[in-house]
Amino acid sequence: MAGKTPSAAATEWQERLEFLLKEEACLADPAQKCHIRELIEAAADKVREHQAAPHLLSPPRDAESKRQARKLEALYDRKMDLALVGEDVTAVTREINDVRRFLHRGPLLHPGDFLADGRFKLGQIAGQGGFATVWQAADRDEGRVVALKVLHPHHGQDLSR
């Protein structure tokens, strides 16, 4: 299904799912039912993936933004290294702020962006709602993957949220 539009691929997966469900109803052998159940679950996952994908994608970065994002990661690493040996981090912090201003000049976050002074590196979007977006993120301090809920910009100034 490579090379197809998201809606065409979603339709194909939906058709495959319906076919598998009909096939399962005709089977009597438990081993065959177990195997087809696995195929049904995989097809259902693909249907959900394709249905959710269009509104869960952030726009791609341009080449300069990608370069700046890589630079930001290196600066956060440098800041951590300096802090560990007790050296002054003022200059690198200024540089981090300059790069962050460049990257956050628009309202949207992107995979690879950093939040909380470099602690969290955003991965893919896990879900969206009316008030916030949930991101899969790497917690660089704890060394684990977390879910990070980020309020939409227009709700960020509302203290009741």
N, C-alpha and C positions, 0 to 999 in steps of 0.2 A: 504494500500500500504506500510505498515510498513515492514521492513526486506528486501525490494527489493533494488537492486542497483539503483543509481541515474538515469541511463539511462533507466532502465526498468520502474521505476516509472514515468519518464517523458513521455515515450511512452504510458503508460496506461492513464495518464492524457490527452495526446494529443488525444487518441482514444475517451475518454469520452467527450472531448470538441467537436470533430467532430460529435459524436452521438447527443449531445444536440443541436448543430446548425441545424442538420437535423430535429430533433423533433420540434424545434421552428418554422421552415418553414411550418410545417403541422398544427400548431395550429391557431385557429381563435379567441378563447376566450381571451380577453385582460388580465384577471386575471391570466390565465395559462401562457400567454406569459411573463407577469411580473415575475412570479415565476421562469420560466425556464431561463429568462434573468439573474436573480441573480445566478442561478447555473452555467450558462455560464461564468459569470464574475469570479466566484470563481475558476472554472476549468482553465480559462485562466491565472489567477494569479499563480496557481500551476504549469502550464506548464512553465511560465516565471521563476518561482522560481527554478525549477529543471534544466532548461536550463542554468541559470546563476550560479548555485551553484558550479560546479566543479572548476571554475577559481576564485571564490570569497572566497575560504576557505584558511585560513592560517594553517600551520601545527600545530598539537597539542603540547602543552608544556609537558615536562617531569615532574615528580613529584617534583624534586628540583626547577625547574623554577616556578612551581605553588606556592611552598612554599615561594620562594623569592618574587613573585609578591604580595602575601598577606602581606608579611613583608613590602614591599615598600609602600603599601597603608597605613598600620599602621604608618609608619615613616612620611609620608606626613601629616597624621592627627596629629601626635605628634608635628611636626614642626609648624603647624598652631596653635595648642593650646599654644605652647611656645611663639610664636610671639604675640598672642593675649594678653598675660599677660606681655609682654615686656621682656621675658627672652632670654638668648643667644641661638641661634639655630645652632651654628657652629658645634658642635659634631654631631647633628642629620643630618645636611646637608652633612657632610663627609660620614656618614653611608648611606644616600640616594644615594650619588654618587657611592659608592662601589656596592650597590645592582643594580643600573642602569647599571653600567659597566658589571656586571654579566649577566643581562637580555638582554642587547643589544650587546652581543658578536657576534651575527649573524646578517645578513642583514634584517631579517623580523620582522615586528611588529606583535603583537598578541592581541586578545581581552583581556582587562584587563590591558594593558600597559598604562603608564602615559606619557604625553608629556607636555612641557612648564612648567617645574618645578612643576609638580603635578596638574596643573590646569585642564587638560583634561584627562579623563579616557576613553580609547578606548572601544567601544562596538563591534558591528558587522560591517563587510565591507558592504557599501552601493553600491559601484561601483568601477570599475577600468578602467583605460585608459592607453594610451601609456606613459604618463608623471607622473601620480599620481594615488593614491588610495584614495577614499573618504570613510571615516569612520563615523559611527554614534558614537558620543562621548558624555560623560557627562561633561559639563562645571561646575566644582566644585565651581568656584567663583560666577557664575551667577545662579547656581542651576537649569539648564535647559539642554535639549538635543540639540545638535548642529550637523551639518555636518562639518567634518574636512577634508580638502584636504591635503594629505601628498605626497610630491614629492617622486618618486622612488629614491633609494639611488644614482644611477648613474647619476641622474639629479640634485641632491642636491648641488653639487659643482659648477654647471653652473649658474653664476650670472644673465645671461640673462633670466633664467626661473623664 
